[in-house]
Amino acid sequence: MTPEKAKTTEVSHSRAKPFPWRCPECGKKEVRPATVAHTSRIKHDGRLYTVEIPGLRVPCCGACGELVFDNDADEQIAQVLREQLGLLSGEQIRMNRVELGLSQRILAEHLGVAVETISRWENGVLTQTRAMDRYLRVYFGVPAARTALVGESGTSRLGVHVET
């Protein structure tokens, strides 16, 4: 079976677990790291996108061809989706936040989102919507927008006092 037609299974193996792993499909201990061409269809922001990754690093069963998606493979796919949609990367969000001297908590208060959301965006666990990506770009790039959202006094328009 070719990698493009291989079945896929998602598991949460620890990166520390040594190979070979037992295949969840055929049961043989033949799962090892592989690099394959892979196409995913991902629903994001209410739309279905086709994401092609020519060199996806993913564990694959040598016996039956099963692809065993782990966290690393999921992160690679999410990164390609962000690039394809032209969204800020987690590192770009972190870099802009740090450049403004803001903690994740303060940025979250300014934007009206949970601090966990900022953390997930920065760590690549969650991909922001296109609308939120535009909001981030305006917030980071336009000082007047930050002032409008936060106010001169450092008090968020949401009524929360924010240190700037």
Backbone bond lengths (Angstrom), bond angles and torsions (degrees), N, CA, C in turn:
res aa  C-N    CA-C-N  psi(-1)  N-CA   C-N-CA  omega(-1)  CA-C   N-CA-C  phi
1 M - - - 1.447 - - 1.523 108.41 -
2 T 1.338 117.39 132.51 1.457 121.06 179.79 1.515 109.92 -79.11
3 P 1.337 118.51 153.25 1.459 121.21 -179.00 1.522 112.99 -56.43
4 E 1.338 118.59 -34.90 1.460 120.47 -178.56 1.523 111.64 -65.22
5 K 1.329 116.89 -27.42 1.460 120.63 -177.81 1.528 111.75 -104.60
6 A 1.302 117.08 3.49 1.456 120.36 -176.96 1.518 110.78 -67.34
7 K 1.323 114.58 147.41 1.455 119.46 172.73 1.520 107.42 -69.27
8 T 1.314 115.83 162.22 1.459 118.59 179.76 1.511 110.37 -131.44
9 T 1.315 115.28 144.54 1.452 122.74 176.66 1.518 107.10 -132.58
10 E 1.313 116.20 143.37 1.459 118.98 177.36 1.514 108.31 -110.22
11 V 1.311 115.81 127.46 1.451 122.06 177.72 1.515 108.36 -134.98
12 S 1.306 116.00 163.65 1.461 118.99 177.96 1.518 109.28 -113.42
13 H 1.337 115.22 70.70 1.457 120.51 175.68 1.511 109.32 -75.48
14 S 1.296 115.02 142.37 1.452 119.89 173.90 1.516 108.66 -72.40
15 R 1.337 115.83 141.92 1.460 118.93 177.72 1.520 110.50 -62.68
16 A 1.326 117.57 -19.54 1.459 121.08 -177.81 1.534 111.72 -82.08
17 K 1.332 117.43 -16.92 1.459 119.87 -178.55 1.525 109.32 -69.07
18 P 1.337 117.49 122.36 1.465 120.04 -176.89 1.534 112.32 -71.84
19 F 1.322 114.27 150.95 1.462 120.60 174.15 1.512 108.68 -84.48
20 P 1.315 120.00 157.59 1.461 126.51 0.66 1.534 111.99 -80.19
21 W 1.353 114.34 152.90 1.458 121.43 175.48 1.525 108.35 -99.67
22 R 1.320 115.69 161.82 1.463 121.09 174.47 1.528 108.21 -81.16
23 C 1.309 116.63 133.43 1.464 122.54 -179.03 1.536 109.88 -73.67
24 P 1.336 117.61 128.63 1.466 120.07 178.55 1.533 112.76 -70.93
25 E 1.335 117.57 -15.82 1.464 121.21 -178.57 1.529 111.61 -91.40
26 C 1.342 117.39 -54.70 1.473 119.86 -174.51 1.535 112.40 -103.06
27 G 1.325 117.31 -12.53 1.457 120.55 177.31 1.524 115.55 83.54
28 K 1.318 117.31 -3.74 1.469 119.71 -179.17 1.530 109.64 -82.58
29 K 1.306 115.26 150.07 1.456 120.92 -179.74 1.526 108.59 -88.82
30 E 1.337 115.18 69.58 1.468 122.54 -174.01 1.532 112.62 -129.03
31 V 1.338 118.47 11.54 1.463 120.63 -178.59 1.521 109.25 -83.70
32 R 1.341 113.80 121.53 1.469 120.84 -178.83 1.524 109.05 -137.50
33 P 1.336 117.02 163.17 1.471 119.35 177.85 1.527 110.90 -61.06
34 A 1.326 115.41 142.57 1.463 121.38 178.50 1.525 108.48 -147.29
35 T 1.306 115.86 161.12 1.463 121.87 172.92 1.518 106.11 -121.45
36 V 1.338 116.00 120.90 1.460 121.35 -174.86 1.522 110.47 -133.52
37 A 1.313 115.91 157.84 1.455 121.57 168.87 1.525 106.09 -80.10
38 H 1.327 116.42 132.65 1.467 119.30 -175.82 1.516 109.97 -142.89
39 T 1.315 115.71 142.76 1.452 122.35 175.05 1.520 108.12 -120.71
40 S 1.332 116.12 128.73 1.463 121.84 177.36 1.517 108.92 -118.07
41 R 1.304 115.39 147.56 1.471 120.97 171.15 1.510 105.56 -111.15
42 I 1.348 115.07 119.30 1.460 120.85 -172.83 1.518 109.88 -124.22
43 K 1.323 115.76 131.06 1.453 120.33 174.55 1.525 107.12 -89.18
44 H 1.334 115.69 122.22 1.464 121.71 178.80 1.515 107.70 -143.35
45 D 1.309 115.49 132.33 1.461 119.79 174.91 1.532 111.52 61.28
46 G 1.332 116.83 31.55 1.456 121.27 177.88 1.519 115.55 80.76
47 R 1.335 116.89 4.95 1.460 121.09 -179.68 1.524 109.90 -126.04
48 L 1.323 115.54 155.53 1.457 120.94 178.29 1.527 108.35 -100.46
49 Y 1.344 115.58 126.76 1.456 121.73 -178.71 1.524 109.52 -118.16
50 T 1.327 115.39 145.56 1.453 121.65 172.78 1.515 107.04 -100.77
51 V 1.328 115.62 122.66 1.461 121.69 -178.36 1.520 107.67 -116.05
52 E 1.334 116.06 120.70 1.458 121.18 179.56 1.521 109.37 -106.28
53 I 1.322 115.17 125.96 1.458 122.30 179.45 1.523 107.22 -120.49
54 P 1.342 117.09 106.65 1.467 119.23 -176.41 1.525 113.83 -69.53
55 G 1.323 118.12 -25.60 1.467 120.65 -177.10 1.519 112.08 -132.96
56 L 1.333 116.67 59.72 1.459 120.83 179.55 1.528 109.70 -74.11
57 R 1.330 115.47 126.10 1.468 120.66 175.33 1.524 106.93 -89.70
58 V 1.330 115.43 112.79 1.461 121.30 -175.44 1.527 109.35 -150.23
59 P 1.328 117.83 140.54 1.465 119.25 174.86 1.528 110.65 -62.51
60 C 1.334 114.96 139.75 1.463 120.83 -176.78 1.527 108.99 -138.83
61 C 1.332 116.25 139.88 1.458 120.83 178.27 1.524 109.38 -80.01
62 G 1.321 115.91 124.16 1.460 121.25 178.59 1.513 112.49 -70.87
63 A 1.328 117.35 -18.93 1.465 120.50 -178.24 1.528 112.81 -86.24
64 C 1.340 117.34 -47.25 1.468 119.44 -174.45 1.530 114.11 -116.96
65 G 1.342 117.91 -8.08 1.459 120.50 178.20 1.512 115.04 86.53
66 E 1.328 117.59 3.02 1.466 122.03 179.30 1.527 110.45 -59.63
67 L 1.334 116.77 129.49 1.460 121.38 172.55 1.520 107.48 -90.06
68 V 1.306 116.92 129.74 1.463 121.87 -177.06 1.530 107.44 -111.70
69 F 1.318 115.96 96.36 1.460 120.82 -175.69 1.519 110.95 -71.55
70 D 1.322 114.45 125.36 1.461 121.15 176.45 1.526 107.62 -113.42
71 N 1.329 116.90 -177.53 1.461 121.09 -178.30 1.521 111.90 -59.03
72 D 1.322 117.42 -38.79 1.458 121.04 -178.85 1.532 110.76 -62.58
73 A 1.315 117.47 -43.91 1.471 120.84 178.90 1.525 110.29 -63.89
74 D 1.326 116.91 -42.40 1.468 120.73 178.25 1.525 110.99 -60.69
75 E 1.328 117.25 -41.31 1.464 121.41 179.29 1.525 111.13 -64.70
76 Q 1.337 117.42 -39.28 1.469 121.06 178.01 1.530 110.42 -62.15
77 I 1.324 116.33 -43.79 1.462 121.03 -179.23 1.528 110.09 -64.99
78 A 1.336 117.12 -43.92 1.465 120.83 179.05 1.526 111.27 -62.55
79 Q 1.323 116.94 -38.09 1.465 121.10 179.18 1.534 110.63 -64.47
80 V 1.324 117.08 -43.25 1.458 120.54 179.41 1.526 109.95 -65.96
81 L 1.339 117.73 -38.40 1.467 120.83 177.31 1.529 110.19 -61.42
82 R 1.348 117.43 -46.42 1.472 120.84 178.36 1.528 110.55 -58.22
83 E 1.330 116.17 -44.71 1.469 120.04 179.74 1.521 110.68 -63.18
84 Q 1.314 116.71 -44.46 1.465 121.81 -178.60 1.526 111.04 -61.99
85 L 1.333 117.37 -37.60 1.460 121.20 -178.89 1.525 112.79 -87.99
86 G 1.331 116.87 -5.97 1.460 120.46 179.91 1.518 113.42 72.99
87 L 1.331 117.07 29.81 1.458 121.51 -179.52 1.527 110.67 -87.39
88 L 1.333 115.89 153.93 1.460 120.46 174.22 1.522 109.45 -60.05
89 S 1.313 116.35 140.28 1.465 120.19 174.85 1.527 108.79 -79.27
90 G 1.315 115.81 164.63 1.458 120.15 175.90 1.514 111.73 -57.80
91 E 1.319 115.93 -40.16 1.472 120.56 179.35 1.528 111.11 -65.36
92 Q 1.323 117.81 -38.44 1.464 120.98 178.02 1.524 111.00 -65.81
93 I 1.332 117.17 -39.56 1.462 120.54 177.99 1.530 108.99 -63.40
94 R 1.330 116.63 -47.99 1.472 121.27 179.56 1.532 110.62 -59.74
95 M 1.327 116.96 -46.39 1.458 121.74 -177.82 1.537 111.09 -60.53
96 N 1.319 117.57 -44.75 1.468 121.49 178.12 1.524 111.38 -63.94
97 R 1.331 116.48 -41.98 1.464 120.59 179.21 1.518 110.56 -61.90
98 V 1.326 116.52 -48.07 1.465 121.77 -178.81 1.527 110.43 -64.27
99 E 1.326 117.19 -40.56 1.462 121.71 179.12 1.528 111.45 -59.40
100 L 1.334 116.72 -32.98 1.465 120.97 177.55 1.527 111.88 -85.00
101 G 1.332 117.02 -2.44 1.461 121.33 178.90 1.516 113.66 71.58
102 L 1.319 116.32 32.07 1.464 120.67 -177.27 1.518 111.86 -106.50
103 S 1.311 115.88 144.23 1.466 120.68 170.71 1.534 107.20 -81.99
104 Q 1.314 116.22 166.51 1.466 119.50 175.85 1.528 110.17 -61.10
105 R 1.313 116.72 -38.30 1.474 121.08 -179.26 1.527 111.10 -62.22
106 I 1.316 116.54 -45.80 1.466 120.10 -178.64 1.528 110.63 -66.33
107 L 1.329 117.66 -44.70 1.462 120.21 178.02 1.526 110.28 -59.85
108 A 1.310 116.69 -42.90 1.466 120.64 178.97 1.532 110.67 -59.51
109 E 1.326 116.70 -42.69 1.468 120.38 178.55 1.523 110.98 -64.33
110 H 1.319 116.89 -41.77 1.470 120.47 179.63 1.519 111.82 -63.28
111 L 1.316 117.13 -39.63 1.461 121.51 -176.72 1.528 113.32 -86.85
112 G 1.328 116.99 -15.74 1.462 120.16 -178.51 1.515 113.05 78.34
113 V 1.339 116.08 33.72 1.461 120.72 176.80 1.527 108.96 -124.30
114 A 1.308 116.52 169.87 1.465 121.02 178.24 1.529 109.82 -74.84
115 V 1.329 116.61 147.15 1.470 120.98 177.91 1.530 110.20 -60.09
116 E 1.325 117.63 -32.04 1.469 121.25 177.83 1.526 111.02 -63.82
117 T 1.319 117.12 -31.77 1.460 121.21 177.85 1.523 110.47 -65.03
118 I 1.326 116.69 -44.75 1.469 120.67 178.00 1.525 109.20 -60.13
119 S 1.323 116.93 -46.05 1.463 121.67 179.93 1.526 110.88 -59.81
120 R 1.315 117.14 -44.29 1.470 121.08 -178.77 1.528 111.88 -66.85
121 W 1.343 117.05 -38.12 1.464 119.45 176.04 1.525 109.84 -62.79
122 E 1.331 115.91 -47.36 1.466 120.17 -176.65 1.526 112.59 -65.78
123 N 1.316 117.14 -32.99 1.462 121.13 -179.51 1.526 113.28 -88.92
124 G 1.331 117.21 -1.96 1.456 120.88 178.07 1.513 114.59 78.17
125 V 1.324 117.81 9.37 1.458 121.56 -179.91 1.529 110.45 -76.41
126 L 1.329 116.39 -29.05 1.458 122.66 -178.03 1.525 108.14 -130.16
127 T 1.312 116.56 136.33 1.461 121.48 177.34 1.525 108.05 -101.28
128 Q 1.322 115.20 125.54 1.463 120.14 -179.20 1.524 110.76 -68.41
129 T 1.329 115.85 153.16 1.458 120.59 175.44 1.528 109.09 -67.93
130 R 1.323 116.06 163.77 1.463 119.35 177.32 1.524 110.47 -63.50
131 A 1.336 117.15 -37.45 1.463 120.20 178.89 1.531 110.53 -63.99
132 M 1.327 117.20 -43.79 1.461 119.94 179.60 1.523 110.38 -68.88
133 D 1.321 118.25 -32.84 1.452 121.14 176.73 1.530 109.85 -62.29
134 R 1.317 116.77 -42.72 1.472 120.20 178.26 1.521 110.52 -65.36
135 Y 1.306 116.49 -39.89 1.471 122.11 177.67 1.539 109.73 -60.74
136 L 1.324 117.09 -44.79 1.469 121.48 177.62 1.526 110.90 -60.81
137 R 1.332 117.05 -44.39 1.460 121.01 -179.26 1.532 111.56 -61.65
138 V 1.331 116.06 -42.03 1.466 119.67 177.84 1.530 109.72 -66.90
139 Y 1.317 116.81 -45.20 1.464 120.36 179.94 1.530 110.92 -58.44
140 F 1.332 116.95 -47.93 1.463 120.84 -177.96 1.524 112.57 -70.77
141 G 1.326 118.03 -34.83 1.458 120.90 -170.54 1.514 117.16 -97.59
142 V 1.324 117.62 -13.65 1.464 119.92 -174.73 1.534 109.63 -124.98
143 P 1.332 117.05 101.91 1.477 119.51 -179.45 1.528 113.17 -54.54
144 A 1.324 117.85 -37.09 1.463 120.36 179.96 1.529 111.12 -63.34
145 A 1.334 117.08 -32.08 1.467 120.34 177.65 1.527 109.90 -67.64
146 R 1.336 116.46 -41.60 1.469 119.35 177.38 1.523 110.06 -61.72
147 T 1.316 116.80 -43.44 1.465 120.56 179.85 1.519 110.48 -62.31
148 A 1.323 116.76 -41.47 1.469 120.57 179.51 1.522 111.44 -64.24
149 L 1.327 116.71 -36.23 1.466 120.28 -179.36 1.518 112.56 -78.52
150 V 1.332 116.23 -36.53 1.460 120.79 -173.48 1.514 111.95 -101.83
151 G 1.309 117.57 -36.83 1.455 121.21 -177.71 1.516 110.72 90.12
152 E 1.296 115.83 157.44 1.466 122.06 -178.67 1.529 111.84 -64.34
153 S 1.318 117.55 -31.21 1.462 120.91 -174.96 1.523 113.18 -77.83
154 G 1.331 117.03 -9.82 1.454 119.60 -176.10 1.517 111.43 86.81
155 T 1.327 116.97 6.70 1.452 120.67 178.31 1.516 108.68 -96.13
156 S 1.293 115.94 123.51 1.451 121.22 178.77 1.512 109.60 -59.64
157 R 1.317 116.53 147.51 1.471 121.17 176.46 1.530 110.54 -63.92
158 L 1.322 116.46 -10.40 1.461 120.97 177.93 1.532 110.97 -86.04
159 G 1.350 116.46 -0.31 1.447 120.41 179.28 1.520 113.84 90.35
160 V 1.316 118.52 7.36 1.450 122.71 -179.70 1.512 107.83 -99.68
161 H 1.337 117.88 131.06 1.464 119.20 177.45 1.525 108.72 -73.09
162 V 1.324 115.48 129.22 1.456 121.88 -176.50 1.510 108.77 -123.96
163 E 1.335 115.80 131.53 1.465 119.62 175.87 1.506 108.69 -82.17
164 T 1.346 116.57 132.88 1.469 119.27 178.72 1.501 110.61 -116.91
